[in-house]
């Protein structure tokens, strides 16, 4: 083990640094590091930033030092964006790759990133996320909801267009020059990756989707946590609109329209005709059929209908709440979820 550490000290600085903020997730970090130790190419460093955790993962990190070049830091809680900046400031790589602690890497992930960037360099990149076959049915259903074009998940970015792709921080990388000119992530606790992507583009940097550089993203493990997550994301969209007025699209309004219109549809179906519920029924059937096909399981498809409406109603409710606070009451929206990112 000592020989391995000496070799790491003598080796030239790595070109790539994985930067991972973590809060009270030692179990998830162990699974992520295990997947990183299984990479087909390992010439990278791992920078772990413990964001004021009550349950730190330092011992977990220490256990992997004979297999990975790990640097561990503990700091006062500031949220994921500023923790990523803290990590990049201390990283050795000329390129930072950001992951969430609830991700797993397929064995060829890093090799794919290096190959793709060598063939077609870019200033910033992102990759998609998938559900691992070992995930629970609920996790698979949530993953479907967050990636389907039948929900707001489809707007997360799946095209290769340089002008429109917005990398997301669960699987995102950019150069040190990008970090220098943009200052890195903002202090937003939700939507900070979208804000970062927009600022990257405003600075004239190129972005690129690498479809083969996917991660397995576990996300939240129950509907309450998932609802809170998407609710906060809906609120964050209002803050993003304040910072970047042209970033708001008509599709972002759809969940809010669903939340506002659902009571009216129910009342009309009760007092006038049940046919008013037909659009909802058709959407449920489309979700069920598509989710069953993608997940290869009918029960997971049923769960996906539930998680999809949890996502739509949660996002829409947060969007309306944020709009009320910002445009009617003239108050800040970010304070509503300042301390809840990791919940």
C-alpha positions as CSV (number, residue, x, y, z in Angstrom):
1,X,0.0,0.0,0.0
2,X,2.8,2.4,0.9
3,X,4.5,1.7,-2.4
4,X,1.3,2.6,-4.2
5,X,1.0,5.9,-2.3
6,X,4.6,6.7,-3.1
7,X,4.0,6.0,-6.8
8,X,1.0,8.4,-6.7
9,X,3.1,11.1,-5.2
10,X,5.8,10.7,-7.8
11,X,3.5,10.5,-10.8
12,X,2.7,13.6,-12.9
13,X,-0.5,15.4,-12.1
14,X,-3.6,13.8,-13.7
15,X,-5.4,15.5,-16.5
16,X,-8.8,14.6,-15.0
17,X,-10.1,15.1,-11.5
18,X,-13.4,13.6,-10.4
19,X,-15.1,16.0,-7.9
20,X,-17.8,14.7,-5.7
21,X,-19.7,16.6,-3.0
22,X,-21.2,14.4,-0.3
23,X,-23.5,14.9,2.7
24,X,-24.3,12.0,5.1
25,X,-24.0,9.4,2.4
26,X,-21.1,7.0,3.4
27,X,-22.9,4.0,2.0
28,X,-23.5,5.6,-1.4
29,X,-19.9,6.9,-1.5
30,X,-18.6,3.3,-1.0
31,X,-20.7,2.1,-3.9
32,X,-19.5,5.0,-6.1
33,X,-15.9,4.5,-5.2
34,X,-16.2,0.8,-5.9
35,X,-17.5,1.5,-9.4
36,X,-14.6,4.0,-9.9
37,X,-12.1,1.4,-8.8
38,X,-13.5,-0.9,-11.5
39,X,-12.8,1.5,-14.3
40,X,-10.9,0.1,-17.3
41,X,-8.7,3.2,-17.2
42,X,-7.6,4.8,-13.9
43,X,-5.3,7.7,-14.6
44,X,-7.5,10.2,-12.7
45,X,-7.8,11.6,-9.2
46,X,-10.9,11.6,-7.0
47,X,-11.6,14.7,-4.9
48,X,-14.2,14.1,-2.2
49,X,-15.7,17.2,-0.5
50,X,-17.6,16.4,2.7
51,X,-20.1,19.2,3.0
52,X,-20.4,19.4,6.8
53,X,-21.8,15.8,7.1
54,X,-22.9,14.4,10.5
55,X,-22.0,10.9,9.0
56,X,-18.7,11.5,7.2
57,X,-17.3,9.1,4.7
58,X,-13.6,9.6,5.5
59,X,-13.1,6.0,6.6
60,X,-14.7,4.8,3.4
61,X,-12.4,7.0,1.3
62,X,-9.3,5.7,3.3
63,X,-10.3,2.1,2.5
64,X,-9.9,2.9,-1.3
65,X,-6.5,4.6,-1.2
66,X,-4.7,1.5,-2.3
67,X,-6.9,1.4,-5.5
68,X,-7.6,5.0,-6.3
69,X,-5.8,8.4,-6.0
70,X,-8.1,10.0,-3.5
71,X,-8.0,13.4,-1.8
72,X,-10.5,14.0,1.0
73,X,-11.7,17.4,2.4
74,X,-14.1,18.2,5.1
75,X,-15.7,21.7,5.1
76,X,-18.6,23.6,6.6
77,X,-21.9,23.0,4.8
78,X,-22.5,25.3,1.9
79,X,-24.5,23.2,-0.6
80,X,-23.4,21.2,-3.6
81,X,-22.4,24.0,-6.0
82,X,-20.0,25.8,-3.7
83,X,-18.6,22.4,-2.6
84,X,-17.8,21.6,-6.2
85,X,-16.0,24.9,-6.5
86,X,-14.1,24.1,-3.3
87,X,-13.0,20.7,-4.8
88,X,-12.0,22.2,-8.2
89,X,-9.8,24.8,-6.5
90,X,-7.9,22.0,-4.8
91,X,-7.9,19.5,-7.7
92,X,-4.8,18.9,-9.9
93,X,-6.6,18.1,-13.2
94,X,-7.0,20.5,-16.0
95,X,-10.5,19.0,-16.4
96,X,-13.0,18.6,-13.6
97,X,-15.7,15.9,-13.8
98,X,-18.5,16.3,-11.4
99,X,-20.7,13.5,-10.1
100,X,-23.4,13.2,-7.5
101,X,-22.7,10.7,-4.6
102,X,-25.8,8.6,-5.6
103,X,-24.3,7.7,-9.0
104,X,-22.5,4.6,-10.2
105,X,-20.1,4.4,-13.2
106,X,-20.1,1.7,-15.7
107,X,-16.6,0.2,-16.2
108,X,-15.8,2.0,-19.4
109,X,-17.1,5.5,-18.4
110,X,-13.8,7.3,-17.9
111,X,-12.1,5.6,-20.9
112,X,-15.1,6.7,-23.0
113,X,-14.8,10.3,-21.8
114,X,-11.0,10.5,-22.5
115,X,-11.4,9.0,-26.0
116,X,-14.3,11.2,-27.0
117,X,-12.6,14.4,-25.8
118,X,-9.4,13.4,-27.6
119,X,-11.3,12.9,-30.8
120,X,-13.6,16.0,-30.5
121,X,-12.4,18.4,-27.8
122,X,-14.9,20.6,-26.1
123,X,-14.9,23.1,-23.2
124,X,-17.7,21.4,-21.3
125,X,-19.6,18.1,-21.6
126,X,-22.3,16.1,-20.1
127,X,-23.7,12.6,-20.2
128,X,-27.1,11.0,-19.7
129,X,-28.3,8.9,-16.8
130,X,-29.8,5.4,-16.7
131,X,-31.3,3.0,-14.2
132,X,-29.1,0.1,-13.2
133,X,-30.7,-3.4,-13.4
134,X,-30.1,-3.7,-9.7
135,X,-32.1,-0.7,-8.7
136,X,-35.4,-1.1,-6.9
137,X,-38.6,-0.9,-8.9
138,X,-39.3,2.6,-7.4
139,X,-35.8,3.8,-8.3
140,X,-36.4,2.6,-11.9
141,X,-39.8,4.3,-12.0
142,X,-38.3,7.6,-10.7
143,X,-35.5,7.3,-13.3
144,X,-38.1,6.9,-16.0
145,X,-39.9,10.0,-14.8
146,X,-36.8,12.0,-14.8
147,X,-35.8,11.0,-18.4
148,X,-39.0,10.6,-20.3
149,X,-40.3,13.0,-23.0
150,X,-43.8,12.3,-21.6
151,X,-42.8,14.2,-18.5
152,X,-40.6,17.3,-18.0
153,X,-37.7,14.9,-17.8
154,X,-37.5,15.0,-21.6
155,X,-36.3,18.6,-21.5
156,X,-33.1,17.7,-19.6
157,X,-31.1,17.4,-22.8
158,X,-30.7,14.5,-25.0
159,X,-29.5,16.1,-28.2
160,X,-26.0,16.4,-29.5
161,X,-26.5,20.0,-30.5
162,X,-23.7,22.2,-29.2
163,X,-26.0,25.2,-29.0
164,X,-28.7,23.6,-26.9
165,X,-27.3,20.9,-24.7
166,X,-27.1,21.9,-21.0
167,X,-24.9,19.5,-19.0
168,X,-26.3,18.5,-15.5
169,X,-24.1,18.3,-12.5
170,X,-24.7,14.6,-11.7
171,X,-22.6,13.9,-14.8
172,X,-20.8,17.0,-16.0
173,X,-17.3,18.1,-16.8
174,X,-15.6,21.3,-17.8
175,X,-12.1,22.7,-18.3
176,X,-10.1,24.8,-15.8
177,X,-10.4,27.7,-18.2
178,X,-14.2,27.5,-17.9
179,X,-13.9,27.5,-14.1
180,X,-11.5,30.5,-14.2
181,X,-13.8,32.6,-16.4
182,X,-17.2,31.7,-15.0
183,X,-16.1,31.4,-11.3
184,X,-17.8,28.0,-11.2
185,X,-21.1,27.1,-9.7
186,X,-23.3,29.7,-8.0
187,X,-24.6,29.4,-4.4
188,X,-28.0,28.2,-5.7
189,X,-28.9,24.8,-4.1
190,X,-31.3,23.8,-6.9
191,X,-30.9,24.7,-10.6
192,X,-27.2,25.6,-10.0
193,X,-26.2,23.3,-12.8
194,X,-28.6,24.9,-15.3
195,X,-27.3,28.3,-14.2
196,X,-23.8,27.1,-14.7
197,X,-24.5,25.7,-18.2
198,X,-26.1,28.9,-19.3
199,X,-23.2,31.0,-18.1
200,X,-20.8,28.6,-19.8
201,X,-22.6,29.3,-23.1
202,X,-22.8,33.0,-22.5
203,X,-19.0,33.0,-22.2
204,X,-18.8,31.5,-25.7
205,X,-17.6,28.1,-24.6
206,X,-18.7,24.9,-26.4
207,X,-20.7,22.2,-24.8
208,X,-21.3,18.6,-25.9
209,X,-23.4,15.6,-25.0
210,X,-21.5,12.3,-24.9
211,X,-24.3,9.7,-25.0
212,X,-22.0,6.8,-24.3
213,X,-20.7,8.5,-21.1
214,X,-23.7,7.6,-19.0
215,X,-24.0,7.0,-15.3
216,X,-26.4,5.0,-13.2
217,X,-28.3,7.5,-11.0
218,X,-30.1,6.2,-8.0
219,X,-31.8,9.5,-7.0
220,X,-34.3,9.6,-4.1
221,X,-35.6,6.4,-2.5
222,X,-39.2,7.3,-1.6
223,X,-42.0,9.5,-3.0
224,X,-41.8,12.1,-0.2
225,X,-38.2,12.8,-0.9
226,X,-38.8,12.8,-4.7
227,X,-41.7,15.2,-4.4
228,X,-39.6,17.6,-2.3
229,X,-36.7,17.4,-4.8
230,X,-38.9,18.2,-7.9
231,X,-40.9,20.9,-5.9
232,X,-37.6,22.7,-5.2
233,X,-36.6,22.3,-8.8
234,X,-39.8,24.0,-9.8
235,X,-39.1,26.9,-7.5
236,X,-35.6,27.1,-8.8
237,X,-36.9,27.6,-12.3
238,X,-38.3,31.0,-11.2
239,X,-34.9,32.0,-9.8
240,X,-33.3,30.9,-13.1
241,X,-35.8,33.1,-15.0
242,X,-34.8,36.0,-12.8
243,X,-31.1,35.4,-13.6
244,X,-31.6,34.4,-17.2
245,X,-34.9,35.7,-18.5
246,X,-34.6,33.9,-21.9
247,X,-34.1,30.5,-20.3
248,X,-37.8,30.0,-19.5
249,X,-39.6,28.0,-22.1
250,X,-43.3,27.1,-22.7
251,X,-42.6,23.5,-21.7
252,X,-41.6,24.7,-18.2
253,X,-45.1,26.0,-17.7
254,X,-46.8,22.7,-18.5
255,X,-46.6,21.2,-15.0
256,X,-47.9,24.4,-13.5
257,X,-50.8,24.4,-15.9
258,X,-51.5,20.8,-14.9
259,X,-51.6,21.8,-11.2
260,X,-53.9,24.8,-11.8
261,X,-56.2,22.9,-14.3
262,X,-56.5,19.6,-12.5
263,X,-59.2,20.8,-10.0
264,X,-61.2,22.3,-12.8
265,X,-61.0,19.1,-14.8
266,X,-62.2,17.1,-11.8
267,X,-65.1,19.5,-11.2
268,X,-66.1,19.4,-14.8
269,X,-66.1,15.6,-14.8
270,X,-68.3,15.5,-11.8
271,X,-70.8,18.2,-12.7
272,X,-70.8,17.9,-16.5
273,X,-69.2,14.8,-18.1
274,X,-66.6,12.2,-17.3
275,X,-65.2,12.9,-20.7
276,X,-63.3,15.8,-19.3
277,X,-60.9,13.3,-17.7
278,X,-60.1,11.6,-21.0
279,X,-56.9,13.7,-21.6
280,X,-55.6,12.5,-18.2
281,X,-56.5,8.9,-18.9
282,X,-54.8,9.0,-22.3
283,X,-51.7,10.4,-20.7
284,X,-51.7,7.7,-18.0
285,X,-52.1,5.0,-20.6
286,X,-49.2,6.5,-22.7
287,X,-47.0,6.6,-19.6
288,X,-47.9,3.1,-18.6
289,X,-47.2,1.7,-22.1
290,X,-44.0,3.6,-22.6
291,X,-42.6,2.9,-19.1
292,X,-43.5,-0.8,-19.3
293,X,-41.7,-1.0,-22.6
294,X,-38.6,0.8,-21.4
295,X,-38.5,-0.9,-17.9
296,X,-39.5,-4.3,-19.3
297,X,-41.9,-4.8,-16.3
298,X,-45.6,-4.0,-16.0
299,X,-45.4,-3.4,-12.2
300,X,-42.6,-0.9,-12.7
301,X,-44.7,0.7,-15.4
302,X,-47.6,1.2,-13.0
303,X,-45.1,2.8,-10.5
304,X,-43.8,5.0,-13.2
305,X,-47.3,6.5,-13.7
306,X,-47.3,7.4,-10.0
307,X,-43.8,8.8,-10.0
308,X,-44.4,10.8,-13.2
309,X,-47.4,12.5,-11.7
310,X,-45.5,13.0,-8.5
311,X,-42.9,14.8,-10.6
312,X,-45.3,16.8,-12.6
313,X,-47.4,17.9,-9.7
314,X,-44.4,18.5,-7.5
315,X,-42.6,20.6,-10.1
316,X,-45.7,22.5,-11.0
317,X,-46.5,23.3,-7.4
318,X,-43.0,24.5,-6.7
319,X,-43.1,26.6,-9.9
320,X,-46.4,28.3,-8.8
321,X,-45.2,28.8,-5.3
322,X,-42.0,30.4,-6.6
323,X,-43.9,32.6,-9.0
324,X,-46.2,33.7,-6.2
325,X,-43.3,34.6,-3.9
326,X,-41.2,36.3,-6.6
327,X,-43.8,38.2,-8.7
328,X,-46.6,38.8,-6.2
329,X,-45.0,39.0,-2.8
330,X,-41.7,40.3,-4.2
331,X,-39.7,37.9,-2.0
332,X,-36.6,35.8,-2.6
333,X,-37.3,32.2,-3.7
334,X,-34.0,30.6,-2.9
335,X,-34.5,30.8,0.9
336,X,-37.3,28.3,0.7
337,X,-34.9,25.4,0.0
338,X,-31.6,26.8,1.3
339,X,-31.2,23.9,3.7
340,X,-33.1,21.1,2.0
341,X,-31.0,20.0,-0.9
342,X,-29.8,16.8,0.6
343,X,-33.1,15.8,2.3
